[in-house]
Amino acid sequence: MRSKSTPCLVHKLIGVARALAIIGVILFAGNLWQASAASNESYARGERRDRYAKFDGMRVHYEDFGKGNEALVFVHGWTCSADFWQMQVPAFSNRMRVIAIDLPGHGASDKPKIAYTQDLFARSIESVLRDAGVKRATLVGHSMGTPVVRQFYRLYPKRTRALVFVDGSLRLIAPRAAMENFFAPLKGVQYETAMSRMVDALLGARMPSELRAEARAAMLATPQHVVVSAGESMLNEAIYKPDRINVPVLAIFARSPAWPRDNEAFYRSLAPNLDYRMWDGVGHFLMMEKPQEFNEALMEFLVRNKLVKNK
């Protein structure tokens, strides 16, 4: 029998998972297909180029749009892929070079049995930029992509024009033991059952049944060894070192009890040039739930910091 404390515990774990950027569920909004049509139209015009960069003996897939040696680079979260940015690409590719990456172990990139660390992900982004001939980039990281793009900035500060954090955390906001317990069910033979239960809890009751099936399939498509290794990499306290970020930063969060009260103060202590936003009425995949609002906020940030060319 489920104890009375179970719902509260589940709620807290869900919130922590969101804040630590370890959710890998596709949360489609009702207007997904309209945005997909716009994206597909751009593909039909031949603007999309599917490419592979060589990195540490593996292939890293990326989608390339537009021209130029500076780019807007979209980095997905845990168990996600470049496709999660399909509602953003059409809004920006007519103004600037746009690249959407499949991190190693995800999407169409190779998935060897290796340690999937934040450092490896960050270096794989550099290999993509080198392959694409991009000198500097504004990096947008969702969920786990937030600490990944921050790690990229640590390794390649001169190649980073700006950073955008989308509902991802740059610090551990739960005890390590609690997070280890969170991942434990994903390591056993009941992996698919554990993942399905996690997806059901994270999606909530408002998710339409047909989209719930797609979300579950997308999450389970990522191999178990990648899911576990990439998830555990976010427990490495070294990646949360509170060092200074000296480029413009846009941080957008979905309001949740999981975020500490000092969340804004914490981010301002890291990034003096910070545009901080907390949105109500959205979930973890806010760029898919409210694509127009997200795209407008991102474009405003790019224009204000002269990161995009004028029309």
N, C-alpha and C positions, 0 to 999 in steps of 0.2 A: 504493500500500500504506500502511496506517495505521502511523504510527510508534509505538514503545513508549511514548512520553510522552503520546500522545493521550488514553488513558483518564484519566490524572491531570489533564490540562488540562481535560477535560470536567467531571470531578468538581469541580475548583476553580471553574469558571465557573458550574456549577449552584449551588454553595454561595454564591457571590457574588451570583448572581441572586436567590436566596432572601433573603439578608441585606439586599440593597438594595431589596427589595420590588418586583421587576419580573417576578414570575411571574404569569401570568394563566390558570392552568389550574384547572378545577373538579375538586377531588379529593373525590369523593363517598365516604362511608363506607358500610358494609354496612347501617346502620340509617337511611339517608337517607330511604327511602320512608315509614317510620313517622313520622319528624319532619315530612315533607312533608304527610302526612295530617292531622296536628295543625294545621299551618299552614293547610291548605286549609279545615279545619273552621272556623277563626276567620274566614277570608274569607267562608265561606258564611253566617256569622252577621251579615255586613255590617260587620265591624269594620275591614276594610281599605278605605282610601280612596286611590285613585290620583289624584295631583294633579300639576300642572305650575307651576313658578315661572318667571317671566320674568327673564332675566339676560343682559345684554349682547346683546340682540337674539335670543336663543335660548331654547328651553324646556328646563328641567331637571326631569326626572321624579323623583317621590319617592312612596314608599308610607307612609301615615300611619295609625297605630293608636292608639286610646285618646284620652284627654283631658288637658288641662293646659297651662300656659304654660312648663313645664320638661320636657325630653325626653331620652331616650337615643337618640343618633343613630349609626347604623351607616354607615361609609364603606368601600367596597370597595377592592380593589387594581387594579393595572394589567390592563386588558382584561377586568375582571370586571363585576359588576352588583349591584344590590340583592338579587337572588335568592340570592346567596352567603350571605346571613344568614337564610335561611328556617328554619334550625334554632334560631335565637336568638329571633326575633320572638315565637313563641307562649309562650316561657318568661318574657318580660318584659312583654308588652303588657297583661296583667291586673293589673299592679302600677303601671304608669307609661305615660306617652306614649312611643311608639316611632316613630322615623322611619328608613327605609332609603332611601338616596339612590342614584340613577344619576348619577354624575358626568358633566359634559359630555363628549360623545364616546362614552359607554358606555350600554349597555342601551337604554332607551326615550327617553333624552335626545337632543336634536339633536346633529348631528355635522358642523358646518361645518369648512371647511379653514382652521383658525386655529392659533395656537401654544397647545398644551395644557400650561400651566405649573402648578406647584404653587400659585402665587398665584391663578391663575384658578380652580382647583379649590376653594381655600379660600373665595374670595369667592362662588362658586356655592353653597356650603353656607350662607353667611349669607343669600343670597337665598331659599333654601328655608325657613330659620327665620323670616324675615320674612313670607313668604307663609303659613306655618303658624301664625303668631302665637305663636311660641316665643321667650321672652326669654332663657333660659339653657339650656345643654345639657351633658350628658356625652357626649363624642365618642369612638367606638370606631373605630380605623383599622387595617385589615389591610393588610399588605404596603405598597404605595405609599401606602395610606391613612394610614400612620403619619406620614410627613413632611407629608402634607396636613393632618391634624388639628393637628399641631404648628404649621403655618403659620397655621391658623385662630386658634389661641391667640395667636400674635404679633399678628395684626390685630385680634382681638376678645377681649382677655383678660377683660373684665367680663362677657362672655356665655358664658364657659367655666367650668363647675363642676368638671370633672375630665376627664382624658384616659386612654384605654386604647390601648396599643400592642400589636398582635398580629403577631409575627414580622416586624417591619419595622425598618429601620435609620434612625437619625438622624445618620449620618455615612457618608462614603465609606470603605469598607474595602478598596478595590482601586485601583490606579493608574487615572487617568482614561483613559489610552491603552488599557488593557486593556478597559475598559468600552465605549469607542468601537468597538473591534474586535468586541466582543460584539454590538453593535447593527448593525454594517455590513451583514451579510447581509439584514437586514430592509428595507433601503432599495432593493434591486434588483428586477429582474423575476422573480427566483426567490424572491420573498417567501413564497409559500405553502409551497414546499418547505422553506425555512429555518425557517418557523414550525412545520411538521409535525415536523421533526427535533428542534427545541427541545422541543416538547411530549413527544415520545417519550422524550427523555433525562430530562426533568423528572419524568415520571410514573413511570418505573421499571418493573420487571418485575412488580410486585405488583398493578398496576392491571388489573381485569377488562376484557376486550376491549370489552364493550358500553359500559362507562363511559368507556373511552379514546376511543371514537368521539364521545361526547357532549362530552368535554372538548376535543377537537380542534375540533369544530364551534363551541363557545362561544368559543374563542380567536380563530378565524378570522372570527367574526362581527363583531369590532371592526375598523373600516376601517384600512387600512395607514397612512394619514396620522395617525390617532390613535395607533396603536401606536408609531410612530416618534417623534412629537412628545412624547407623554407619557413615553416611555422616556428620551428625551434630557433632559427636564426634570429628571430625577433625577440628572443629572451636574452640575447647577448648584451649585457649592460654596457659594453664598450661602445656600441653604436649610438648610445644615448648620451654621450659626453656633451655637456652643455656649452660647446664652443660657439663663438660668435659667427653670425652669418652677415657678411658685408655686401650683399646684393639685395635688390628689392625683393620682397616676399609678399605673396598673397596667400592667406590661409582662410579657407572656408570650411566650416564645421556644421554638421547636423546637430541641433540641440539635443542633448542626452544627459541623463543623470550621471553617466559614466565620466563625463568631463569634469575635472576638478574645478573648484570655484576660482582658482588662480590661473586658469588656463590662458587667458589673454595676457596676464602679467608675465607668465612664464615665456610665452612666445615673444613678447616685446623685449624681454631680457636677452633673448638670443638674436633677434633681428630688429635693429633700430628703425629700419625702413620697412615697416610692416603695415599691410592692409589686412585687418582682422575682421572676419565676419562670422556670425553665428546665425544660422537659418532655422526658422521654425517650420514645422509641417513637412519635413522631408526625412528620409531615411539615409542609410549609409551611402547609397549610390545616387547622391543628389544630382550629379551631372546627367544622369539618365532620367531621374524623376522630374527635374525642372531644367531641361536642357537650354531653353531660351534664356532663363534668368542666369544660369551658369555661364553661358557663352557671352552674355552681355557684361557680366562681372569680369570675366577674363579679358575681354576685348578692352574694356575701360582701363584695366590695369596695364595692359600692353601699350595702349595709346598714351596714357599718362606718363609712363616711363620710357617712351620713345623706343619701344621694342618691336613695333610694327610699322611698316611703311604707310604713308598716307595714300588715300584712294586716288 
